[in-house]
Amino acid sequence: MKCELTDLHFPIVACYPRDDIFCQPTSSALWQDLYKSATFKKTASKIEIQDSLKQLHIGLRMANIMFKRLSEFDNNSKIKSVVHVAKDLVYYGVQQSKAETQTLANLLKPTMEEAFKTWNLTEHPILSKFLLLVTPVVGFDELIYVPRLFPQLTKEKILEEYQDGSLNKLSPLSDAELAVPQAEAERYNHLEELFRQSETKVPIRILAHEHLTLKKEKPSLVRSTINRIVDANPWSENKPGIEGAIVVHIHGGGFVAMSSATHRVYTNRWVKDLKAIHFSIDYRLAPKNMYPDALDDVWQAYLWILNYAETVLGIKKQKIIITGDSAGGNLAVALMLRLAKAGLPIPHGCLLMYPCLAVDGLSSSPSYLSSIEDPMLPTSLLKMVAKAYVGEEFDCKKDPFISPIAASDDLLQKMPPIRIVVGTEDPLYDDNWKFVYKLKKLKKDIKMTVHEHIPHAFLCYPELKNFGTFIEESCELIRELASLEPKESN
């Protein structure tokens, strides 16, 4: 089975570009210069890391086996399927070596339904309640629903950019293109309207470290009590907050799973540590909603926050720090590239946690080869995610809003200070080096923290050895970005 997965990489290795940075020895001047932008850390040994994640891996195997078994039965065989699942769980529960082999076999040619159900396990009502038990409680946690008031990023629009050659170029939007019709602005410029759920709106989770009182029954154009998060108490504890800044967060999940709710396992910790308002965006998921739907959602949500957070919610923002993990990191960079292309204000800074910066489904840099055995991001799943998210009309390798490492120098030149945190056991690790390389050539403010032996998505695993260290580190990076003085993009 491993040989079959390895064979998938061979055609790509044969034509791997010789000018790629991974064709250069680590002793070369190129890599020695790259290393100057990185800080390497070791929080625990490889065995300690693996031991701390052992129960998680067992749970993932058992879930995979369960969903595979359930897929073999139709709706008329529910009792029979439950019996077989129970037998499997008992058998493989005490035979973990066989469970690992069976899981690898299942992942060789999985169906989308099986794979995404396993990945989206944390959204199950029972597990989501369990997650809340290990998630710190914050003072305010509520969803609002913002309208799509701004020019939409549609498939037709992007394909038009493919045709006229403007995709990877600066092309500022005019005031007329950005104008919101007065009737629409007045209709949605009310606090009450934000709590009316609709498929035409984008959900945003507001998180705050203190309780906020929102009077939903009385519409208000300007006033709300959200700004009491700053006024009610001085900053408590020993750590400073980031007064004057807000955090816009985009969750991961391979574009196909999870939500702002599942990611509270670390965003709630950020909120308590930073004492800052967080906006966590719930974008539409693939395969039901393919590219560019998710990007349009974060684009609409960000522009709403930028234009209406103060007038409708009373949040005075001087700086916006945008963050994203995995697929959310991809969308964070894609959003900034879109803002730069349109000539709109970009965030003050950006924190990327193990971001996905190339969505081509399969590559053969050293870290991608490790996906053959990776329990979190196996090769088959990487291919499947790319297929689920990107339609056949689009070019994964050339579209910078799908794969940000393909962005032109003109767009990258507009990027704000960026901080990246990634682990060496992450199949996506190498793409981060390629992104750092491109930004360093442009003399941009880019730094990367590399954790030895750490896998993908580590911020979502509170059972991970020294998990608190990663929370503290990411909060310090957000503080660092918020403290930087604004600089004009070249």
C-alpha positions, 0 to 999 in steps of 0.5 A: 500500500505504501509502495502504491502511494509512493508511486504517485510521486514518481512522475512528479519527481522526474520532472521536478524543476531544477531551479527549485530551492529544494534542488539546492543543498542546505549549505548553499548561500541561498539556504543560509540566507533563508535560515536567517529568517527562521527560528528553530525550536524544540519543545519536546522530543519526537517520542514525547510528541508521538506519545502525547498524540497517541490517543488522538491517532487511535481515535482517528483510526477508529473513526475512519474504520467506522465511517468506512464500515457504515458506507458499506450499508444502505439506509435499510440495513441500519441495525446490521451496520451498527452490529458490524461497526460495534464488532469492528470497534472492539476488534480494532480497539485491541488490535491497533497495529491492524487498525493502522494497517486497515486505516492506511488501506482505507485511505489509499482510495477513500471516498470524499464522504468517508474522508470528510466525515472523519475530518469533520468529526469535531463538528459532531454534537457529542464531540463538540460538547466534549471540546467545550469542556477543554476550551476556556470560557470567554465573556462573549461568544456569538454569531452575527450574519453580515450581508454581501455588500461588496463586489462579489468574487465569482467564478465568471469574474475570475475566469474573465481575469484568466482570459484578459491576463489581469489575474496576477496583476494590480487592477484597483477597483473604482469608487463606483465599483465599490459603492454600496447602494444607499438602500442596502447600506441603510437596511443592513446598517442596523444591529438587529439585522446582524442577528437574522440568519440567512444563506445570503449572509456570511456568519462571523463569530465575535469572541471577547474576553468580557461579557458584552451586552447587545440589545438585539431588539432595538436597532441602532445605527451607531451605538452598541456596548461592544466597546465596553470590552475596552472600557469596563476594566483595565487590562488584567493579569500580567500580560498586556492586551493589544488595545487599538487592534482587533484580530480577524481569524480564518479557520482551517479544515482543508476547505471542506470541514470544521468551523469557527466553533471547532477552532475555539480550542485555541481562539478562546485562549487567544482571546483570554490572553490578548484581551482583544476582540476576535472576528472568526469567519465561517466561510462556505465549505467545499465540495458543495461550494467550490472556489472562489466561494470561500474566498468571496466570503472572507472578502465580504466579511473583511470588508464589512468589518473594515467599513461597518464594525465601528459604525454598527458595532461601536468597535474602534479599530486602529489596526487589524491583525489577520490570522489563519491556520492551514486552509485558513492561512491560505484564505488569509493570504489570498484575501490580502492579495485580493485587497492589494490587487483591488487597491484596498487597505490591507491588514496591519499584520498577518500570522499564519499557522501551518498555512496551505500555500499551494493547492495542487493536490500533489507535489514531491518536495521532501515534506510532501513525501512524508504525507505517504505515512502522515496520519493527519494529511495523507497523500490521498487526502491532499489530492482529494481536498484539491479536487473538492475545492478547485474546479477543472476550469482553474489552474492551481499552479498559476492562480495566486488566489488558490496557491499564494506561492504563485503570486506575482512580485507586484502583489507580494510587494503590497504584503504587510509584515507576516509571521509563520509558525510551522512544524517539521512533521507537516507535509505542507512545511516546504511550501512555507520555505518557498513563500519565505524565499519569495518575500525575502527577495522583495525585502519584505518583513517575513519571519518563520518559527519552525518547531521540530517534530511537530505535525500539522494542525498542532494548535487544534490538539490541546493534548499535545505535549507543551501545548500551552507553549504554542498558545503563548508563542502565537499570542506574542507574535500577534502582539509583535505585529500589533506593535509594529508601526505602519509602513507604506507598501512599495 
